[in-house]
């Protein structure tokens, strides 16, 4: 009887094994579907690791492995008992990072951080992760404790040994649902966890500063390509090379705690859009050829990270490199224009606009000097240089979300940009004409295209339509839809002009746009660029759209933007020693960005440790019971055999 029972058990076990194997074989085709049902990939924007000469900032996994931890909601006074993924509301970001900085015990329990994407409301407090005096090291004056940015917390300039993601709006509900389930439990032995894969190559190789990571090839320098364009184009055949230059500048890059959410709508894109619109308005003037001074529009990148663009531009001017061909550094008008002359032109432009909503005022005399801006690079190089910084504030930033992911399109409006563009365009016309009393009719003919401003706003600030808009696609084939104002990294030899794939979508669009708007009409406008343009004073625009392009006569150039302390040679970057002739280089952090293989974020459910312990104990109990049962069965069988 006993032997029959054992035989029956063996048959049942073999049958069950066969069924399980068969089921496994039949389910192989559905493994991807099974994986998708088990693991949910979460969209978000990572904080990444940046490095400088003295160390590192930003975020990364603490080691070579992924971080996996259950999700809990952040509460200011609650303790955390185990390593956890912390879900933080946008309003609690400052409180959270202050606690990380002041409570080491709490910081050790932080496995990763998820910031909830929230829509701004009137009750939303200002938030800026930058310093109260951004980039104070480069200030041309001594009072670097001045509070330009009252909402500044400085959290983006500190290192964190855990990953941090800003969730996309679509991902908020996924994480909230998991947190609610984790909080309720309801006797369940499962919990939702987050898996962070933000492993940086600089962490793997233990290269924790710019010089060591560049030597090891685990990072790349921050940088990109600035663009300048002359209106009208420089006549290279003319013998008169003494025409003074008026340089009008704006910046195209911003910064943020989160790499790919550096939006910068108000700071600096509103100024850049105004400059592009002003260039367009002036390009339609009938008096360009009569200008006594040369207008040059300069759109810089890298300004948020050590004024890379303006410093490199000045350096290239000194070298008279290919990127600045057509410009004479001694003739840049910022060195000869009197402040009163510029302010007078702005006043005349304001009066011509006949609007009570536009006022030009001199900044408060109690200010320590100019606010953080590209002008600092020129003043640091030559303290005697003169220039004017146009801002929408007086004693402190009016932008409550400076260098924040919240500085989005809701922070600006097209009416203000049109007003600023109109003021700048007419002031530049007065200065370039070099006339004391401008003709009212002539000034009135300079009008900003409001439709163009709306298009630029929708294309370069919003994600819908973003870079897929008709205006951008008429010039380039963008690689992304959502525009990003992050400077990026310099890839390969920083040549001018760059390989198209190595310059950003924004940079390439601005180059094409300015080359088109500042160009002179040519007799044969059907010339394409397949056989290159016929003259050195011509450039090829729109070549990405149909692989042919159009040749136009324009003086528009790319200028590399990267630290003056870096040199590229034989496929690698080297840090140059400090040079007393480059005062800003003496304090340059020399920013680089760590390389990485992949960055991902996903959530799934696992059994709790309590459940695992129960399973272990149950397994041990079953094993012990089975052993006893087998021994008893063996004894019964042996006794039965003896009787037989």
NORQUIVEN-V380471 format. One record per backbone hydrogen bond with DSSP energy under -0.5 kcal/mol. NH is the residue of the N-H (numbers start at 1). CO is the residue of the C=O. If there is no record, write none. Layout:
# NORQUIVEN-V380471
nh->NH co->CO
nh->NH co->CO
This chain:
# NORQUIVEN-V380471
nh->5 co->1
nh->6 co->2
nh->7 co->3
nh->8 co->4
nh->9 co->5
nh->10 co->6
nh->11 co->7
nh->12 co->8
nh->13 co->9
nh->14 co->10
nh->15 co->11
nh->16 co->12
nh->17 co->13
nh->18 co->14
nh->19 co->15
nh->20 co->16
nh->21 co->17
nh->22 co->18
nh->23 co->19
nh->24 co->20
nh->25 co->21
nh->26 co->22
nh->27 co->23
nh->28 co->25
nh->30 co->27
nh->31 co->28
nh->34 co->30
nh->35 co->31
nh->36 co->32
nh->37 co->33
nh->38 co->34
nh->39 co->35
nh->40 co->603
nh->41 co->39
nh->42 co->601
nh->45 co->166
nh->46 co->44
nh->47 co->164
nh->48 co->46
nh->50 co->48
nh->50 co->57
nh->51 co->592
nh->52 co->55
nh->53 co->589
nh->55 co->52
nh->57 co->50
nh->58 co->158
nh->59 co->48
nh->60 co->160
nh->60 co->162
nh->61 co->198
nh->67 co->196
nh->68 co->66
nh->69 co->194
nh->70 co->83
nh->71 co->192
nh->72 co->85
nh->74 co->87
nh->78 co->75
nh->84 co->109
nh->85 co->70
nh->86 co->84
nh->86 co->112
nh->87 co->72
nh->87 co->85
nh->88 co->86
nh->88 co->114
nh->92 co->89
nh->93 co->90
nh->96 co->92
nh->97 co->93
nh->98 co->94
nh->99 co->95
nh->100 co->96
nh->101 co->97
nh->102 co->98
nh->103 co->99
nh->107 co->103
nh->108 co->104
nh->109 co->105
nh->109 co->106
nh->110 co->107
nh->111 co->84
nh->111 co->109
nh->112 co->84
nh->113 co->163
nh->114 co->86
nh->115 co->165
nh->116 co->88
nh->116 co->114
nh->118 co->116
nh->124 co->121
nh->127 co->400
nh->128 co->151
nh->130 co->402
nh->134 co->131
nh->136 co->133
nh->138 co->135
nh->139 co->136
nh->144 co->142
nh->146 co->143
nh->148 co->132
nh->148 co->146
nh->149 co->132
nh->150 co->148
nh->152 co->149
nh->153 co->128
nh->153 co->130
nh->154 co->130
nh->156 co->129
nh->157 co->154
nh->158 co->155
nh->160 co->58
nh->163 co->111
nh->165 co->113
nh->166 co->45
nh->167 co->115
nh->167 co->165
nh->168 co->43
nh->171 co->168
nh->172 co->168
nh->172 co->169
nh->173 co->169
nh->175 co->171
nh->176 co->172
nh->177 co->173
nh->178 co->174
nh->179 co->175
nh->180 co->176
nh->181 co->177
nh->182 co->178
nh->183 co->179
nh->184 co->180
nh->185 co->181
nh->186 co->184
nh->188 co->185
nh->191 co->606
nh->193 co->604
nh->194 co->69
nh->195 co->602
nh->196 co->67
nh->196 co->194
nh->197 co->195
nh->197 co->600
nh->200 co->198
nh->201 co->595
nh->204 co->200
nh->205 co->201
nh->206 co->203
nh->207 co->202
nh->208 co->206
nh->210 co->52
nh->213 co->209
nh->214 co->210
nh->215 co->211
nh->216 co->212
nh->217 co->213
nh->218 co->213
nh->219 co->213
nh->220 co->593
nh->222 co->591
nh->223 co->488
nh->224 co->561
nh->226 co->559
nh->227 co->299
nh->228 co->557
nh->229 co->297
nh->230 co->555
nh->231 co->295
nh->236 co->234
nh->238 co->235
nh->241 co->239
nh->245 co->331
nh->246 co->294
nh->247 co->245
nh->248 co->246
nh->248 co->296
nh->249 co->247
nh->250 co->298
nh->252 co->300
nh->253 co->300
nh->254 co->485
nh->259 co->46
nh->259 co->257
nh->261 co->258
nh->262 co->259
nh->263 co->261
nh->264 co->404
nh->265 co->407
nh->268 co->266
nh->269 co->264
nh->270 co->265
nh->271 co->268
nh->272 co->268
nh->273 co->269
nh->274 co->270
nh->275 co->271
nh->276 co->272
nh->277 co->273
nh->278 co->274
nh->279 co->275
nh->280 co->276
nh->281 co->277
nh->282 co->278
nh->283 co->279
nh->284 co->280
nh->284 co->281
nh->285 co->282
nh->288 co->285
nh->290 co->287
nh->291 co->288
nh->292 co->432
nh->293 co->432
nh->294 co->244
nh->295 co->231
nh->296 co->246
nh->297 co->229
nh->298 co->248
nh->298 co->296
nh->299 co->227
nh->300 co->250
nh->300 co->298
nh->305 co->302
nh->307 co->303
nh->308 co->302
nh->311 co->307
nh->312 co->308
nh->313 co->309
nh->314 co->310
nh->315 co->311
nh->316 co->312
nh->317 co->313
nh->318 co->314
nh->319 co->315
nh->320 co->316
nh->321 co->316
nh->324 co->321
nh->325 co->322
nh->327 co->324
nh->329 co->327
nh->331 co->328
nh->332 co->329
nh->333 co->245
nh->335 co->332
nh->336 co->333
nh->337 co->333
nh->342 co->338
nh->343 co->339
nh->344 co->340
nh->345 co->341
nh->346 co->342
nh->347 co->343
nh->348 co->344
nh->349 co->345
nh->350 co->346
nh->351 co->347
nh->352 co->348
nh->353 co->349
nh->353 co->350
nh->354 co->350
nh->354 co->351
nh->355 co->350
nh->358 co->355
nh->359 co->357
nh->361 co->359
nh->367 co->364
nh->376 co->373
nh->377 co->374
nh->378 co->374
nh->379 co->375
nh->380 co->376
nh->381 co->377
nh->382 co->378
nh->385 co->382
nh->386 co->334
nh->390 co->388
nh->391 co->389
nh->397 co->148
nh->400 co->398
nh->402 co->399
nh->404 co->401
nh->407 co->404
nh->408 co->406
nh->411 co->408
nh->412 co->409
nh->417 co->413
nh->418 co->414
nh->419 co->415
nh->420 co->416
nh->421 co->417
nh->422 co->418
nh->423 co->419
nh->424 co->420
nh->425 co->421
nh->426 co->422
nh->427 co->423
nh->428 co->424
nh->429 co->425
nh->430 co->426
nh->431 co->427
nh->432 co->428
nh->433 co->429
nh->434 co->430
nh->435 co->430
nh->438 co->436
nh->443 co->439
nh->444 co->440
nh->445 co->441
nh->445 co->442
nh->446 co->443
nh->447 co->445
nh->450 co->448
nh->453 co->449
nh->454 co->450
nh->455 co->451
nh->456 co->452
nh->457 co->453
nh->458 co->454
nh->459 co->455
nh->460 co->456
nh->461 co->457
nh->462 co->457
nh->466 co->458
nh->467 co->481
nh->468 co->465
nh->469 co->466
nh->473 co->469
nh->474 co->470
nh->475 co->472
nh->476 co->472
nh->478 co->476
nh->483 co->462
nh->485 co->262
nh->487 co->254
nh->490 co->221
nh->491 co->489
nh->492 co->490
nh->495 co->493
nh->502 co->499
nh->503 co->500
nh->508 co->504
nh->509 co->505
nh->510 co->506
nh->511 co->507
nh->512 co->508
nh->513 co->509
nh->514 co->510
nh->515 co->511
nh->516 co->512
nh->517 co->513
nh->518 co->514
nh->519 co->516
nh->520 co->553
nh->525 co->523
nh->527 co->524
nh->529 co->548
nh->532 co->529
nh->538 co->535
nh->539 co->552
nh->541 co->539
nh->541 co->550
nh->544 co->475
nh->545 co->542
nh->546 co->542
nh->547 co->543
nh->549 co->542
nh->550 co->541
nh->551 co->527
nh->552 co->539
nh->553 co->520
nh->554 co->537
nh->554 co->552
nh->556 co->554
nh->557 co->228
nh->559 co->226
nh->561 co->224
nh->562 co->308
nh->566 co->563
nh->567 co->574
nh->569 co->567
nh->569 co->572
nh->572 co->569
nh->574 co->567
nh->576 co->565
nh->576 co->574
nh->582 co->579
nh->586 co->582
nh->587 co->583
nh->587 co->584
nh->588 co->585
nh->592 co->51
nh->593 co->220
nh->594 co->49
nh->595 co->218
nh->597 co->199
nh->600 co->197
nh->602 co->195
nh->603 co->40
nh->604 co->193
nh->606 co->191
nh->608 co->189
nh->612 co->608
nh->613 co->609
nh->614 co->610
nh->615 co->611
nh->616 co->612
nh->617 co->613
nh->618 co->614
nh->619 co->615
nh->620 co->616
nh->621 co->617
nh->622 co->618
nh->623 co->619
nh->624 co->620
nh->625 co->621
nh->626 co->622
nh->627 co->623
nh->628 co->624
nh->629 co->625
nh->630 co->626
nh->631 co->627
nh->632 co->628
nh->633 co->629
nh->634 co->630
nh->635 co->631
nh->636 co->632
nh->637 co->633
nh->638 co->634
nh->639 co->635
nh->640 co->636
nh->641 co->637
nh->642 co->638
nh->643 co->639
nh->644 co->640
